[in-house]
Amino acid sequence: MTLRITVWNEFRHELEKANVKAVYPEGIHVVLATALREHLADAAIIRTATLDEPEQGLPDDLLATTDVLVWWAHKAHAVVPDTLAERVQKRVLEGMGFVALHSAHYSKPFMRLMGTGCGLKWRDAGELERLYVVNPGHPIADGLPEFFEIPHEEMYGECFDIPTPDELVMLSWFQGGNVFRSCCTWRRGKGRVVYFRPGHETFPTYYQPEVRRVLANSVRYAAPQSSSPYALGSPWESRSKSPIDAAGAGDLSLHETTDK
Ligand code: ZN
């Protein structure tokens, strides 16, 4: 199956700040897309989309034909309409993969999917980050060494206000002493969600080979797993059709067997 991947980027810092433009002259999305092409080649169709395009870059037809959505955002989370976040969430429940990068921890789609505050500690001192693989059998860790280092990064530290991940793949240690759950996965409905921490806009993190491999592995992992249908809310709808409500409390097993 050819994977249809959409890389979405807020694309504001690169246009407004010279020090970011120097690192990502064509935008972070272009570098992310190049990294994915490098690893996935003909196995994927990779498209990019940005916030200031019509319909925030994600019209219905694009979202409907996206198997995995990669999301980078930082300063303009509030500009993303709630309706778009809701559409993304719905697609994830239906089976689309969602890969949230770095400051996307505060993006509307990610927060909706998590249901928690998603806050964390941070410090932008350009310090060393060492990422330990704590789940070497996980597909996202495929091909990675025991640990790898990013020479200069923004620090994100615990406590990270997320639901306990279904799987923790990497744990970061920073020069300043903080630790962080850097690569986590969750299942929501039929979809898979990945959060991967590195990628502050002033550092060349997304050019680093280990990071590019994690991006590609994450996209492969988040790909839809099943083509069976998923009807939103259907379990609750079927309950409302049962005679329990009308009959009041009673023999639930009897009522359940009559609800066919
Ligand atoms: Zn940052």
Residues whose N, C-alpha, C, O or C-beta is under 5 A from the ligand:
A	BS01	ZN	S103 E154 H200 E201
